[in-house]
Amino acid sequence: MKKVDKIYAQGNWFKDYVRFMKRRESIRKQRTFCWCPICKEDLCSNDSFKSDTDLVRYECNDCGCRSAWNFDMPTPMLIRSDEIIYNKTI
């Protein structure tokens, strides 16, 4: 197997680079960040939004954790999540 074939066999680095550059540009434009309390995935940029009533509700696309956030504070404040509900040590 040639060296070039080994590179493409591991994955398409060009597509990965393009995806990285697009993500980098979207992060520059994004001003609000909140992360899943279980898997630490960014909720604002991966279409996890469910509803916006008194609290902003998200359901993580990665692990399925449901969470409610208060955006009326200077920073988003986690009010309720599956981790808090089911963790009996709190």
Helices and strands as residue ranges (DSSP letters): H 3-10, H 13-29, E 49-52, E 56-59, E 66-70, E 77-81, H 82-86
